[in-house]
Amino acid sequence: MGTDVRFSGSTCVSMLVYGRHLFMANVGDSRAVIIGEDPDNSRRCLARALTREHKPDDPDEEKVIIAAGGRVDTYRDAMGRKVGPERVWMKDQDLPGLAMSRSFGD
């Protein structure tokens, strides 16, 4: 039997270097990071995020989800306690929720 992909999606970071220009795009909870030498200590590296993750607990992302008829919540255990990260859920159904607010496919 094949893989059930009804509730799956994919995330991506794309980068294009064109001459001295860098073009980037991202979707989902993937992140692009650039690593360079620390100018104050050549034995250390510094990392800097170039993109941000699309997560449901981000206030701007949550507004978009709610405006589109979704909801943000976590899984709940048998006692109703929150378990794990915030997820995107359909408003009136308890179908598996995504732990990212954007993806290809969902």
C-alpha positions in Angstrom: 0.0 0.0 0.0 1.2 3.5 -0.8 1.8 6.5 1.5 -1.3 8.4 2.7 -0.6 12.0 1.6 -4.0 13.5 2.3 -2.7 15.7 5.1 0.9 16.2 3.9 2.7 19.2 2.5 6.2 20.3 1.8 8.3 23.3 2.9 11.1 25.0 0.9 13.8 27.7 0.8 15.0 28.8 -2.6 18.0 31.0 -3.3 19.3 32.4 -6.4 22.7 34.2 -6.6 22.8 36.5 -9.7 26.0 38.5 -9.8 26.1 40.5 -6.6 22.4 40.0 -5.9 20.8 37.3 -3.7 17.2 36.5 -4.2 15.4 34.3 -1.6 11.9 32.8 -1.1 10.6 30.5 1.6 7.4 28.8 2.6 6.7 26.8 5.7 9.0 26.1 8.6 12.2 25.9 6.6 14.8 28.6 7.3 17.8 29.9 5.4 20.9 30.8 7.4 24.1 32.4 6.3 27.3 31.5 8.2 30.4 33.7 8.2 33.6 34.2 10.1 33.4 36.3 13.2 35.3 39.5 12.5 36.4 39.7 16.1 37.5 36.1 16.4 38.6 34.1 13.3 38.2 30.8 15.2 34.4 31.4 15.6 31.6 31.6 13.1 28.5 33.7 13.2 25.1 32.6 11.9 22.4 34.9 10.8 18.9 34.0 9.7 17.9 35.2 6.2 14.3 34.1 6.3 11.7 33.6 9.0 9.6 30.4 9.6 5.9 30.5 8.9 4.5 29.2 12.2 0.9 29.3 13.5 1.9 31.0 16.8 3.2 34.0 14.9 0.6 36.8 15.4 0.6 37.8 11.8 0.3 34.2 10.5 -2.5 33.5 13.1 -4.6 36.5 11.7 -4.3 35.0 8.2 -5.4 31.6 9.4 -8.4 32.8 11.3 -9.4 35.1 8.4 -9.3 32.1 6.1 -11.7 30.1 8.4 -9.1 28.1 10.2 -8.0 27.9 13.9 -4.8 27.7 15.8 -4.5 25.2 18.6 -2.4 22.2 19.8 -3.1 18.6 20.1 -4.9 17.7 23.4 -4.3 14.7 25.5 -7.2 12.6 27.1 -7.4 15.2 29.9 -7.7 18.1 27.5 -4.1 19.4 28.2 -2.2 21.0 25.4 0.5 18.8 23.9 3.2 19.9 21.4 3.4 23.0 19.2 0.6 25.2 18.0 -0.9 23.9 14.8 -3.3 24.9 12.0 -6.6 23.1 12.2 -9.8 23.3 10.2 -12.3 25.4 12.1 -15.0 22.8 12.8 -13.1 19.5 12.4 -10.5 17.7 14.5 -8.4 16.6 11.6 -4.6 16.5 12.0 -3.2 20.0 12.2 0.0 21.3 10.5 2.8 22.6 12.8 3.5 25.3 10.1 1.2 27.9 8.8 2.2 27.6 5.1 3.3 24.7 2.9 3.0 23.4 -0.6 0.1 21.0 -0.8 -2.0 21.9 2.2 
